[in-house]
Amino acid sequence: MRDVCLYAQVHQPYRLRRFRFFDIGTGQTYFDERQNRELLLRIAHKCYLPTNQLVERLIRDSDGEFRMALSLSGTVVEQLSATAPHVLESFQRVVGTGGVELLSETFHHSLASLGQTAEFREQVELHRRTIARHFHQRPRVFRNTELIYFDDLAPTIEALAYAGMLVEGADGVLGWRSPNHVYAATAAPGLRLLPRNHRLSDDVGFRFADRRWARWPLTADTYAEWLAASPGDSIHLFLDYETFGEHLWAETGIFEFLRHLPGACRRRGLRFVHPSTLAERTPVGALSFPRPTSWADEDRGVTAWLGNPMQAAARARLHQVGAAVAATGNAQLLSEWRRLTTSDHLYYICTKWSNDGDVHQHFSPYDTPYDAFVTFMNVLQDLELTAGEAGGRASRRSRLDTGERAVPDRHSQSARV
């Protein structure tokens, strides 16, 4: 019996308000609370609530045979807890069925895995605690932001006690091999890799509603036939959860497709399994990812976030301000900085065009990537200024605590001159 591993990502960032140059130093808030709340409630109404209800029904009606995995970013859990607790409860109910396995990731859906090992570990641990608090699960499989993975990351993931990791089944990595197997990580042989079958996944995530597609309209029976005819041991289908109802509206038939998929698969001898079940398998071989690989865009790299000079400058500034914030020891400033590490902020600055560019424009709240860049840099400038002021206050308190006389900076400057 061939296995099907269905996984979906649930994530919403804290979007920034239009922060102008003249807002720097005026005490303005960074995040657009009204927009974030309205978007979250809209997506919850169109996607989260109806999809959770459907998945819960599919699990119960199949006596637990239908299974899937979810990865909820810490930022979406935090927003749901504060803004829409009834929606968070719907996720808790569907997880409570036992049919949904939760995965780990960085709390802030960040790019910390790319060169910030200490911060990466802290965000992973923060996410672990969040999942334990709200869902009483300890995930055994890791899903990095946007499926970013590379060989040097494997030892860190293994050291964090994960048995498996979801990765992109990029053609440049697989070569002649099929994504429909469990592999070992070359740099950490004990870590199991589950490559996404991007063709079958994108048939649902991107092509389902395309009337120009030769296979439109796609039915659950047809799709199940494709799955049954695919070679290999296990088929790994990874999507955005917002595919159901938000990216693809109910009018496209996407909910009916999901409703009939478990039965269509069962009739063809296909079984749904959790990622942790596959992570226990003996691998068919090892996979090496020499460079960071993701599920984004046609190049399957990290250029969606770091592909142009503006993005490079924004990321460098982000790290610079992060060091200043860390030096203050101020938990509130650290929390605000970490919200800025969410990868979406760099994604909005992408200047790709053609097919990739259409995707970036669809998900961006800005008119242009340049607007996103200016807003992000203005916020970082303000946060650095705030961190400097907080650091100065902390330094003066420290001198007073040790019995030293606190001398105003301007007097010190005059004395040195």
N, C-alpha and C positions, 0 to 999 in steps of 0.2 A: 504493500500500500504506500503510495507516494504521499508525502506530507506537504502541507501548505502553511507557511508562516506569514500571517498578516499583521502588519504593524502600522501604526499611525502616530504622527507627531502632533502635539497640541501645544501651541505657543502663541502668545501675544506679547509684544514689547510695551514698555512705557514710552509712548511717543512724545516728542518734545513740542512745546509751544513755539511759535515763531519768535525766537529770541534775537532781538536786534542788537546792533553795536551799542546803541544808546541805553540798552537795558543793563549793560555790564556795570556792576557795582551799585545797582539800585535796589537790591534785595528781591528781585522778581523770582518767581518760581520757575523751574526748568520744564516741568512736565505738564502737558495739556490734560488736566484731570477730566474736563468735560468731554473732550474727544475720546480719550481712552475709555471712559465709562460708556459713552454712546456706542462706540464700536464693539466693545465687549458684549453689551447687551444685545446688539443686533446680531452678532455672530452666534451668541448663545441661543437666540430665538430661532435662527435659521439652521444652525448646525448642531451645537453641543447638545441641547435638550432633545431634539427629535432623534439624533443619531444615538445618543445614550439610551433613549427609550427603546429604539429598534434593536440595538445590540443586546440589551438586557433581555428583550423578548426572544431573540434568536438563541441566546445561551440557555434560557429556561426551557424553551420549546424543544431544544435538541438534547435536553438532559445533560448539558455541559459539554457536548461534543463540539459545538462551535466555540472556538477560542481565538483570541487576538491579543496583541500587546499595544500598550500606549506609553508614550513618554510625554509627560506634562512638565513643561519648563517651570522653574520656580516663579518666574514673573507672572505666568498665567494663573498659577495656584494662588499667589499672593493677591492678585487683582480680584479673582473670584471670591476669595475669602472676605475681602473688604467691601466689594461692590455687589456681588451676586452670590451670596452663600447658598441659595437654593440650587444654583447651577453646580457649585462644588459638591453639594449633597447628591446631585444626580450622578456625578462621576464616582462618588463614594459608593452609591448603590450598585452601579454596574461593576465596579471592582469587587464589591462584596459578594458577587455571584460566584467568584472563583474562576470565571472564564476569561478574565482580563488580567494579564500580567503587566506590571509597571516596570519601566526601565529607568536607569540612571542617566543623568547628563549634568552639565554645568548648570547651576541654579539660574544664572543670568543669560543662558544661551549665548555664551561669549566665544571669542576666539583665543581664550587663554591657553589652549593647548599648543598654540603656535608660539612657543618661546617663553611662556610665563608659567613654569612648572609649579611654583609655590602657590600662585594665585589659582591656577587650575585645580590643584588639590583642595584648596579651601572652598572653592565654589562647588566642587563635587561633593564634599562633605556637607556643605550647607544644604544641597539638594537632597542628599540622603536623609538628613534629619527632618526636612520638610515632608518627604514622602512617608517617613515613619510616623510623623505626628498626625498627618491627615488621613493616611490610608493603611497604616499598620503593616506595611510591606517593607522588606529589605531587598531591593533589586539585585539580581545576580548577573545581569547582562547590561552592558553599557552602550549608550547611543550618543556619540559626540555631536556637537552642534553641526547641523547640515551634513551629517555623516562624514565629517572631516577625519581622515585617518592617514597615518604614515608610519613607517617602520619604527622610527625612534619613539613613537608614542606607546607602542605595545608594552614595553617593560613597566611603564608607569601604570597602565591599566591593569596589568597582571598584579602588580604590587598592591593595588587598591582592592584586591580580592575579587575581581570580576572573572567569571568563567568564560564569558563570550562578549563579542562586540559586533555591532552592525556596521557594515561598510558598504561602499558603492561598488557594484559589479562592473567597474569601468572596463571597456574593451581593451584599453592599453595595458591594463594590469592582467586581465584574465588571458588575453591572447586566444589560443585555441580552446581553453578550458571553459566549462559551463559554470554559470553562477549558481546552478541548482545543486550545490554540494556544500558541506561544512568543511572549512579549511583551517589550518593552523597558521598562526602568525610566525613569520620567519624569525623575527627578533624576540619572540616570547613563545616558544613551542607549546606551552600549556594553555595559551589563550586561543579560543575558537573564534573564527571569523565567519560571519554570515553575510555573503555578498547579495546586494539587492539585484533582482532581475529587472533591470531598468526598462526593458522593452514591454514586458507584461505589466509592470507597475504603471508606466506612462500611458499605456492603452486606456487605463481608467483615469489616472490623474490629469492627463492633458488632452487625450484624443477622444474621450468618451462623447463629448457634446459637439465635436467638429463634424458638421454635415458634409464637408468636403472629403472626409476620410472614407476610403473605399470600404471599410468594414462597418461604417455607421448604418443603422443603429446597432450597438453592441448589446446583446442580451446575456443574461447570466448563464444560459445553457451553452451559448457559443463560447463564452469565456472559459467555462469549465472544460469544454472540449479542448481548448488551447492548453490549459493547465495539464490535463490528462495526457496530452500528446507530447508535452515537454520532456526532454531527457533529464536524467539525474535523480537524486534521492529526495530533495526538498526544494520547494519553490518559495523564494523570499520576496514578498510583495510589500513594499514600503511606500507609504503615501502621507500627505498632510491630512489630518482629520477634517480640516476645513473643506476638503474635496467634497464632502457630503453636505450639501445645502448652501454653502457659502461660495466656494469657487465654482461649483456646479449646482445650480439652483434645482429645487425640487422638480421644476417643470421639465428638466432634462431626462427625468426618469431614474436618476442616480439612486434614490432611496428604494425604488422597486428592484433595481439591479442588486443592491445589497441584500434586500429582503429574500430574494430567490437564490442568491449565490450559495449559501450553505447546503441547501437541498440539491442543487445542481451538481455540486462537488461530491456530495455523499453518494449520489447515484452513479458516479464514475469512479468510485473507489478512492477518493481523495480524503485525507484526514487533516484537520486543522490542529496545529501544535503551537506551543509557546516557544519563544527563543531559548529559554533556559533548558527545555527538553533537547533542543538541537545542540546546545553547548556541551551536552554530555556525550555526544557522538564521537566516534573515532574519526579523525579528519581523513579525507582522501588524498591530501597533499598540503603543501605550504604555499602561502601567497606572500609576495613581497611588494610593498608600496614605497618605492624610493622617494617619491615626492608627495606632499599633501594632496589628497584626492577627496572630492566631495561629490554630492549628487547635483550640484548646481551647474546650469548652463551646458552647452555642448562640449566644452573642454574638460569638464569634470575636475576642475582644479579649484583654486581659491581666488581667482581673479574677480569673482563677483564681489569680493570685499576688499581686495588689495591689488586691483589691476590697473589703477591709474595714479598719477602723482598726488591728486587731492586725497585719495584714500590712504596713501602711504604717509602723507603729512598728518592727516587726522589721527591715524593710529599712533604715530610717533608722539604726537601731542597728548594723546590719551594716556600713554605710558608715562610721559613726563609729569603730567598732572597727578597721576596715580601715586607717584613717588612722593610728591608734595603732600598729598592727602594722607598717605600712610604715616608720614612723619608727625602729623598732628595728633595721632592716636584718637581722633574724633570718630566715633562709630557712625554718627549721622552722615557726616561727609563721606565716609567710606561707602555707606549704603547708596548715596546718590552717585558716587563715582562708578560703583559697580553696575548701576542701572545704565550708565553710559557705555559699559563694555558690551552690552547686548549687540550682537552682530548686525542687527537690522539697521542701526545707525550708519554703518559703513556700507551696507547694501544699498541704501538710498542714494549714495554718492556715486554709484556705478554709472559709467558713461557708455556702456555697450549699446550697440544698436542691433538691427536685424531681429531675428527671432528671440535671441537672448534679451535684447533691449526691451522688447514688448513685455516680457515677463517682469523686468525690473520696474518699468513704468506702472504696470498694473498694481504692484504692491506698495508703491511709494505714496505718502501723503503730501509730497512736495510737488511743485510745478516743474522744477528742474533739479538735476543732481547738484547744481551750483547753489541753489537755495538750501539744500540739505547740508552742504559743506559749510556754508556761512553760518547757519544756525548752530551746527555742532561745534564749530570752532569758537563762536561767541560764548556758548555755554561753558566750554572748557576754560576759556579766559576768565569768566566770572568765578568758576569753581576754584581756579588757582588763586585768584585774589582772595576769596573767602578762606581758603586753606592757609594762605600767608598770614591773614589776620588772626586766625585761630591758633596758628603756630606761635605767633608773637605773644598772644595772651597766655598760652601754655608756658612759654619760656619765662615770662615775667612772674607767673605763679611759682614756677620752679625756683627762681632766684629768691623769692620771698620765703618759700618753704625752707630753704637752706640758710636763711639769715642774711643773704646778700641784699644790697640796696638796689632796687629796680631803677635804672637810669633811663629816661626817655631816649629813644633812638637818635633824635635830632641833636641832643646834647653830646652823645657819644660821637656822632659824626663831626660835630664842631671841634671836640677835643682832639680827634685824630687829625683834623686839618691844621 
